[in-house]
Amino acid sequence: MKFRTEIDTDCKLKGAVDLNQSLVMLGSCFTTNIGEILLQGGFNVSVNPFGTLYNPLSIETSISNTLSLRRYTDADLVKDSRGIWHCLDFHSAFSSDNPVQMLERINAAIQQSHERVRSCDWMIITLGTSYVYKWKVSGKVVANCHKLHPDCFKRMLMSPLEVEESMGRLIQRVRAVNPAVKFIFTISPIRHKADGLHANQVSKSGLMLAIDNIVRRMDDAVYFPAYEIMMDDLRDYRFYDDDMVHPSKVAIRYIYDVFSEMYMSEKTINQCRLNVKAALRQLHRPIIELI
């Protein structure tokens, strides 16, 4: 008798992702978790070049701005009460007390990502939430609120159709310049507890309905069940971090292993393991150096 509900790893794309390809990964912090393992394994992958992005519209905006080579200026920045400058389209990792340097980093990220998006083999997008925050001054959806006063924003829930339309536009824009690109969509297994557990489920459900419709009607777009692995296979709090919300390192590694089993050949999987071991050896320093 089995006491687990394991995810079926039988996939028609077995072996489709390999080390000779270029990957672009966008989305929630779960993207960073998996992306770091891919980097360690030797993949040519760009991981969240604009910082963590949670909602579909902000991910769409980042791609649109990248392909149009939008150049950000002082008018795109806001200053908080501590004197720190922020850009509402970017994660707080770009925030700074020096607006000149900040804009240089932002525009460099767009420039560097432009060619990668135009030439990548895979785009992996992890959606975190259906909730969006609009900056009341402009009515524009923001990627990050940067802990600015809540009265500055209006919170809204995207419908499944709005999510589907947003990701549909993203796919069309990318394919217009990169017809061969393939997409992997996934839903972040990280629960947004601040929304409340019911609201989190409503949010995730909307994302699932939208992505399910996309992969049903679009070629070269597939769904990876990261959320289901966490909720239905690893359904035990020992697989969570101390906050009881984020997956533990063991869980992240397990989900990555399922990903590799579904999309990589055994040759690629083994080479990645060798690459990780080689990287760890290079980081190793002997306690006593022999002279």
C-alpha positions as CSV (number, residue, x, y, z in Angstrom):
1,M,0.0,0.0,0.0
2,K,1.2,3.5,-0.9
3,F,1.0,6.2,1.7
4,R,1.7,9.1,-0.6
5,T,0.1,10.7,-3.6
6,E,3.1,11.0,-5.9
7,I,3.1,13.2,-9.0
8,D,3.2,11.3,-12.3
9,T,6.6,12.2,-13.9
10,D,5.7,10.6,-17.3
11,C,6.1,13.6,-19.7
12,K,6.2,13.8,-23.5
13,L,8.9,16.5,-23.1
14,K,11.4,14.1,-21.4
15,G,14.9,15.2,-22.6
16,A,13.6,18.5,-24.1
17,V,15.6,20.7,-21.7
18,D,19.4,20.4,-21.9
19,L,22.6,22.2,-21.1
20,N,23.1,23.6,-24.6
21,Q,19.9,25.7,-24.3
22,S,19.3,29.2,-23.0
23,L,16.6,29.7,-20.3
24,V,14.8,32.8,-18.9
25,M,13.0,32.4,-15.6
26,L,10.6,35.0,-14.3
27,G,8.2,35.1,-11.3
28,S,7.9,34.6,-7.6
29,C,10.8,33.8,-5.2
30,F,10.2,30.1,-6.0
31,T,11.7,30.9,-9.4
32,T,14.9,32.0,-7.7
33,N,15.0,28.8,-5.6
34,I,14.8,26.5,-8.7
35,G,16.9,28.8,-10.9
36,E,19.8,28.7,-8.4
37,I,19.9,24.9,-8.7
38,L,19.9,25.1,-12.5
39,L,22.8,27.6,-12.4
40,Q,24.7,25.3,-10.1
41,G,24.1,22.5,-12.6
42,G,25.7,24.5,-15.4
43,F,22.6,25.8,-17.2
44,N,22.7,29.0,-19.2
45,V,19.8,30.6,-17.3
46,S,18.8,34.2,-16.5
47,V,16.9,34.1,-13.2
48,N,14.6,37.0,-12.3
49,P,16.6,39.7,-13.9
50,F,14.1,42.3,-12.7
51,G,13.8,40.8,-9.2
52,T,11.0,38.8,-7.8
53,L,7.7,39.3,-9.6
54,Y,4.4,38.0,-8.2
55,N,1.5,38.9,-10.4
56,P,0.8,38.2,-14.1
57,L,0.5,41.8,-15.2
58,S,3.9,42.8,-13.7
59,I,5.5,39.8,-15.4
60,E,3.9,40.9,-18.7
61,T,5.0,44.5,-18.2
62,S,8.6,43.4,-17.6
63,I,8.7,41.5,-20.9
64,S,7.0,44.3,-22.8
65,N,9.5,46.8,-21.5
66,T,12.4,44.5,-22.3
67,L,11.3,43.9,-25.9
68,S,10.7,47.6,-26.4
69,L,14.0,48.5,-24.7
70,R,12.1,51.0,-22.5
71,R,14.5,53.4,-20.8
72,Y,13.5,54.4,-17.2
73,T,14.0,58.0,-16.0
74,D,13.7,60.0,-12.8
75,A,10.0,60.3,-13.5
76,D,9.6,56.5,-12.9
77,L,11.0,56.7,-9.3
78,V,9.4,57.4,-6.0
79,K,11.1,58.3,-2.8
80,D,10.0,57.0,0.6
81,S,10.2,58.7,4.0
82,R,13.7,57.2,4.7
83,G,15.1,58.8,1.5
84,I,15.2,55.5,-0.4
85,W,14.3,55.6,-4.1
86,H,12.1,52.8,-5.6
87,C,10.8,51.8,-9.0
88,L,7.3,50.4,-8.8
89,D,8.0,48.0,-11.8
90,F,11.0,46.5,-10.0
91,H,11.8,44.5,-6.9
92,S,13.2,46.3,-3.9
93,A,16.6,44.7,-4.7
94,F,17.0,47.6,-7.1
95,S,16.0,50.3,-4.6
96,S,18.8,52.7,-3.5
97,D,19.5,56.0,-1.9
98,N,21.4,56.9,-5.1
99,P,18.8,57.4,-8.0
100,V,21.4,57.7,-10.7
101,Q,23.1,54.4,-9.9
102,M,19.7,52.8,-9.5
103,L,18.5,53.9,-12.9
104,E,21.8,52.6,-14.4
105,R,21.1,49.2,-12.9
106,I,17.5,49.1,-14.1
107,N,18.3,50.1,-17.6
108,A,21.2,47.7,-17.7
109,A,18.9,44.9,-16.7
110,I,16.5,45.7,-19.5
111,Q,19.3,45.9,-22.0
112,Q,20.9,42.6,-20.9
113,S,17.6,40.8,-20.9
114,H,16.5,42.1,-24.4
115,E,18.7,39.7,-26.4
116,R,18.2,36.8,-24.0
117,V,14.4,37.0,-24.4
118,R,14.8,37.2,-28.2
119,S,17.0,34.2,-28.4
120,C,16.1,31.9,-25.4
121,D,14.9,28.3,-26.0
122,W,12.7,28.2,-22.9
123,M,10.9,30.7,-20.8
124,I,9.8,29.4,-17.4
125,I,7.2,31.6,-15.7
126,T,6.1,31.0,-12.1
127,L,2.9,32.9,-11.1
128,G,2.5,33.7,-7.4
129,T,-0.8,35.5,-7.0
130,S,-3.9,36.8,-8.8
131,Y,-4.0,39.9,-6.5
132,V,-2.6,43.1,-7.9
133,Y,-1.9,46.5,-6.4
134,K,-2.6,49.7,-8.3
135,W,-0.8,52.9,-7.7
136,K,-3.6,55.4,-7.1
137,V,-1.7,58.3,-8.7
138,S,-1.5,56.6,-12.1
139,G,-3.8,53.6,-11.8
140,K,-0.9,51.5,-12.9
141,V,-0.4,47.9,-11.5
142,V,2.9,47.8,-9.5
143,A,5.3,44.9,-9.2
144,N,6.2,45.8,-5.6
145,C,4.7,48.1,-3.0
146,H,8.1,48.7,-1.3
147,K,6.3,49.1,2.1
148,L,4.9,52.4,1.0
149,H,1.8,53.6,2.8
150,P,-1.2,51.3,2.0
151,D,-3.4,54.3,1.2
152,C,-1.2,54.8,-1.9
153,F,-2.6,51.6,-3.5
154,K,-5.8,49.9,-4.5
155,R,-5.9,46.1,-4.2
156,M,-7.8,44.1,-6.8
157,L,-8.2,40.4,-7.7
158,M,-7.6,39.5,-11.4
159,S,-10.2,37.1,-12.9
160,P,-9.0,33.9,-14.5
161,L,-9.8,35.4,-17.9
162,E,-7.7,38.5,-17.1
163,V,-4.8,36.3,-16.1
164,E,-5.2,34.2,-19.3
165,E,-5.3,37.3,-21.5
166,S,-2.2,38.8,-19.8
167,M,-0.2,35.6,-20.3
168,G,-1.5,35.2,-23.8
169,R,-0.3,38.7,-24.7
170,L,3.1,37.9,-23.2
171,I,3.4,34.7,-25.3
172,Q,2.4,36.5,-28.5
173,R,5.0,39.3,-27.9
174,V,7.8,36.9,-27.2
175,R,6.9,34.6,-30.1
176,A,6.8,37.6,-32.5
177,V,10.6,38.0,-32.1
178,N,11.4,34.4,-31.0
179,P,9.1,32.0,-32.8
180,A,11.0,28.9,-31.5
181,V,10.6,29.7,-27.8
182,K,8.8,27.2,-25.6
183,F,7.0,28.0,-22.3
184,I,6.8,26.2,-19.0
185,F,4.2,27.7,-16.6
186,T,4.0,26.9,-12.9
187,I,2.2,28.1,-9.9
188,S,4.3,29.0,-6.8
189,P,3.7,26.6,-3.9
190,I,4.3,29.5,-1.5
191,R,1.1,30.4,0.3
192,H,0.4,34.1,0.6
193,K,-0.7,33.8,4.2
194,A,-1.1,37.6,4.6
195,D,-4.1,37.3,2.2
196,G,-5.8,34.8,4.5
197,L,-5.8,31.1,3.7
198,H,-9.2,31.2,1.8
199,A,-8.1,34.3,-0.2
200,N,-4.9,32.5,-1.1
201,Q,-6.8,29.5,-2.4
202,V,-9.0,31.8,-4.5
203,S,-6.0,33.5,-5.9
204,K,-4.1,30.3,-6.7
205,S,-7.3,28.8,-8.2
206,G,-7.6,31.7,-10.6
207,L,-4.1,31.2,-11.8
208,M,-4.6,27.5,-12.3
209,L,-7.7,28.0,-14.4
210,A,-6.0,30.5,-16.6
211,I,-2.8,28.5,-17.1
212,D,-4.8,25.4,-17.8
213,N,-6.7,27.2,-20.6
214,I,-3.4,28.5,-22.0
215,V,-1.7,25.1,-22.2
216,R,-4.8,23.5,-23.7
217,R,-4.9,25.9,-26.7
218,M,-1.3,26.9,-27.3
219,D,1.5,24.8,-28.8
220,D,4.8,24.6,-26.9
221,A,3.3,25.8,-23.6
222,V,3.2,23.3,-20.8
223,Y,2.4,23.2,-17.1
224,F,4.7,22.0,-14.3
225,P,2.8,21.0,-11.1
226,A,5.1,22.6,-8.4
227,Y,2.0,23.6,-6.4
228,E,0.5,20.2,-6.5
229,I,3.8,18.5,-5.5
230,M,4.0,20.7,-2.4
231,M,0.3,20.4,-1.5
232,D,-0.5,16.8,-2.4
233,D,2.8,14.9,-2.3
234,L,4.9,16.8,0.3
235,R,1.9,17.5,2.5
236,D,3.7,17.6,5.8
237,Y,5.0,20.6,7.8
238,R,8.5,19.0,8.0
239,F,8.8,20.1,4.3
240,Y,8.3,23.8,5.2
241,D,10.7,26.4,6.4
242,D,10.4,27.9,9.8
243,D,7.7,30.4,8.7
244,M,5.5,27.4,7.8
245,V,4.8,29.1,4.4
246,H,8.0,28.7,2.2
247,P,9.2,25.3,1.1
248,S,12.3,23.9,2.9
249,K,15.5,23.3,1.1
250,V,14.7,19.6,1.0
251,A,11.3,20.3,-0.6
252,I,12.8,22.7,-3.1
253,R,15.4,20.1,-4.1
254,Y,12.6,17.4,-4.3
255,I,10.5,19.6,-6.6
256,Y,13.6,20.3,-8.7
257,D,14.3,16.6,-9.0
258,V,10.7,16.0,-10.3
259,F,11.3,18.9,-12.8
260,S,14.5,17.3,-14.0
261,E,12.9,13.9,-14.3
262,M,10.1,15.3,-16.4
263,Y,12.1,17.5,-18.8
264,M,15.7,16.3,-18.8
265,S,17.4,13.3,-20.1
266,E,19.4,11.0,-17.8
267,K,22.6,12.3,-19.5
268,T,21.7,15.9,-18.7
269,I,20.7,15.0,-15.1
270,N,24.0,13.2,-14.5
271,Q,26.1,16.0,-16.0
272,C,24.3,18.5,-13.8
273,R,25.2,16.5,-10.7
274,L,28.8,16.4,-11.8
275,N,28.8,20.2,-12.4
276,V,27.5,20.8,-8.9
277,K,30.1,18.6,-7.4
278,A,32.8,20.4,-9.4
279,A,31.5,23.8,-8.3
280,L,31.5,22.7,-4.6
281,R,35.1,21.4,-4.9
282,Q,36.2,24.8,-6.2
283,L,34.6,26.5,-3.2
284,H,36.3,24.2,-0.8
285,R,39.3,25.6,1.0
286,P,41.6,23.4,3.2
287,I,41.7,24.3,6.9
288,I,45.6,23.9,6.8
289,E,47.5,24.7,3.7
290,L,50.7,22.6,3.2
291,I,53.8,24.6,2.3
